[in-house]
C-alpha cells in the first residue's frame, strides 16, 4: 500500500524485534543470487587460500535472548557468513547502562522509540548510513519496503542524515474491522453489513429500539467503546468515515501538517457521535468499558457491534464466536463524508534498525551486516533456519507454512535453546518476502476477505522524532482525552466547545508541534524525490 493513500500520523508507536527463523527449505529461486554470493564466498577463500578471520559483531538485542552462547542458530549464521557474534544478552535497562559506560553494540535493540533515535543520533551514539548503500546491499528488502510504504525511508532521518535500516509492521497495512451480530442484522432487515454512515446510524437505532434479541426488553445497544483503556480508538469507524484519526497528524489541503483532532472532519464526526449518544444509541458505559467488558457484552448479546479488532484478532475469535451461537458479519469501512471505505490503522511505519557509531568507519563490517540482514529478511532458507530451526527436528512444513513441533510449543524454553527468534533476526513479520511463512492458507483467506476494499487512515509521518512532540504531546493528549470524553456526551453546543478546545490545544504547544512537523515533513518529501 503506497503512502499516497489517505494517511495520518500516529504519535506513538511500539517497536520490537520479532521472532524470526529459518530452516533447510532452500526453494528460494533468486534468493541466493548475486547480492549474497559475496557473503558465503567470504567464509571460504579460493582453493588452498587461508580462511579469512571472522568479523566480530556485537548484538544488543533485548528480544528472544538465547539460552547460551554457541546455540545452533548462532553457529549456523557464524559458519554461513564467517562472522563471530558477541551476545551481549541485555535487558532494556542494562542496555542503557552499557551505553552509559560507552559499550556500544554494533546492532541495537529493535524496541527503541523515535525519541531514542534522535537522542542517540545527536549524541554520536548511532551510525549514519546511506540509503543508497542499504538499497545496494539489501535490494529485495528495499523493494519490499517500497511496496508497502515508501515513506518508511524517511523515518530514520535526523537532521538531514539517515540513521538506520527502515522497518515496517505488515499488519499495519490493515485497520480495524467493523463487526456485527448477524442474527441481529437479519432481525432488523439487513442481509449484509451496513455500507454507509447513514445505514450504520439506522442499524444503531434499530439495535437499540427494535428488540433485536427478541426478549421483549429494551436492553441492547449497537455499540460501546474502549474508553477505559484506549480513548484514542473510540468510535474509530465513525472518525474513519470522515477520513480522520483525531490522535494523529495528517496532511492539510495547503501542504502543511495538521493534527486530526483539531480538524473540521473531527468536529463533524464528534458532533455525530454526540447526537447518537443524546439519542440513547450508544451504551452510556462506553467511557469506562475496556476490552474485557466489550467482549463480555458481545458474547452475552448486550451489544451487536464491535469495532476494536483487526483481522488477526478476529481470526483468533472464530471458535468463541461459534460457541456464542450467532453468525458474525464482517463489514467494510463505512462510506461517509470522506467518500471511501476508510478504516483506522496504526500504520506500517516503525522506527528503524540502528547500528553503533563505530560502524561508520568500518565499511567491511557494515556491509557484511547489511548483506546478512538481506538474507534474514528475504532468503527462505536463512529466514526459516533462524526463526524455526531445522525442518523435521523443531518444526514441520504444513501446507507451505512452518509449524512448531509440539514439544517446542509446550516448552518455549526449547526455542530459546535453539537461539531462534528475534535476537538474530529482526525481520519477522517485517518483510513481504517472508510473509508467506506467517499465515496458513485459511488465515490468509480470512485476511483477504476482511481487508479487501478498505483503505487505511494512518500515520502521515510515522514515528518521526520531533523535539516539540517530546515536549508537548503528553500534555496535549491529556487535554484531548478530557475534551473528547466530555464533548461526546455534552448537552451543550458541541461545535462551540470544539472551537474552544482547538484554540486551547494550539496555545498549549500544538502550534509549535505543527510548525515543526510541517518543516520535517516538507524536508523529507524533498529528500525522497
HELIX and SHEET records of a PDB file:
HELIX    1   1 UNK A   29  UNK A   32  5                                   4    
HELIX    2   2 UNK A   34  UNK A   43  1                                  10    
HELIX    3   3 UNK A   72  UNK A   81  1                                  10    
HELIX    4   4 UNK A   92  UNK A  100  1                                   9    
HELIX    5   5 UNK A  114  UNK A  122  1                                   9    
HELIX    6   6 UNK A  131  UNK A  137  1                                   7    
HELIX    7   7 UNK A  139  UNK A  148  1                                  10    
HELIX    8   8 UNK A  150  UNK A  154  5                                   5    
HELIX    9   9 UNK A  170  UNK A  173  5                                   4    
HELIX   10  10 UNK A  182  UNK A  187  1                                   6    
HELIX   11  11 UNK A  197  UNK A  209  1                                  13    
HELIX   12  12 UNK A  231  UNK A  233  5                                   3    
HELIX   13  13 UNK A  236  UNK A  241  1                                   6    
HELIX   14  14 UNK A  260  UNK A  262  5                                   3    
HELIX   15  15 UNK A  264  UNK A  278  1                                  15    
HELIX   16  16 UNK A  291  UNK A  299  1                                   9    
HELIX   17  17 UNK A  311  UNK A  316  1                                   6    
HELIX   18  18 UNK A  318  UNK A  324  1                                   7    
HELIX   19  19 UNK A  357  UNK A  361  5                                   5    
HELIX   20  20 UNK A  363  UNK A  378  1                                  16    
HELIX   21  21 UNK A  380  UNK A  387  1                                   8    
HELIX   22  22 UNK A  406  UNK A  410  1                                   5    
HELIX   23  23 UNK A  413  UNK A  418  1                                   6    
HELIX   24  24 UNK A  432  UNK A  437  5                                   6    
HELIX   25  25 UNK A  441  UNK A  451  1                                  11    
HELIX   26  26 UNK A  467  UNK A  487  1                                  21    
HELIX   27  27 UNK A  494  UNK A  505  1                                  12    
HELIX   28  28 UNK A  506  UNK A  510  3                                   5    
HELIX   29  29 UNK A  511  UNK A  528  1                                  18    
SHEET    1   A 3 UNK A   8  UNK A  10  0                                        
SHEET    2   A 3 UNK A 248  UNK A 251 -1                                        
SHEET    3   A 3 UNK A 257  UNK A 259 -1                                        
SHEET    1   B 2 UNK A  55  UNK A  59  0                                        
SHEET    2   B 2 UNK A  83  UNK A  87  1                                        
SHEET    1   C 2 UNK A 157  UNK A 158  0                                        
SHEET    2   C 2 UNK A 161  UNK A 162 -1                                        
SHEET    1   D 2 UNK A 165  UNK A 168  0                                        
SHEET    2   D 2 UNK A 349  UNK A 353 -1                                        
SHEET    1   E 3 UNK A 305  UNK A 306  0                                        
SHEET    2   E 3 UNK A 179  UNK A 181 -1                                        
SHEET    3   E 3 UNK A 328  UNK A 330 -1                                        
SHEET    1   F 2 UNK A 342  UNK A 344  0                                        
SHEET    2   F 2 UNK A 455  UNK A 457  1                                        
SHEET    1   G 2 UNK A 395  UNK A 398  0                                        
SHEET    2   G 2 UNK A 401  UNK A 404 -1                                        
END                                                                             
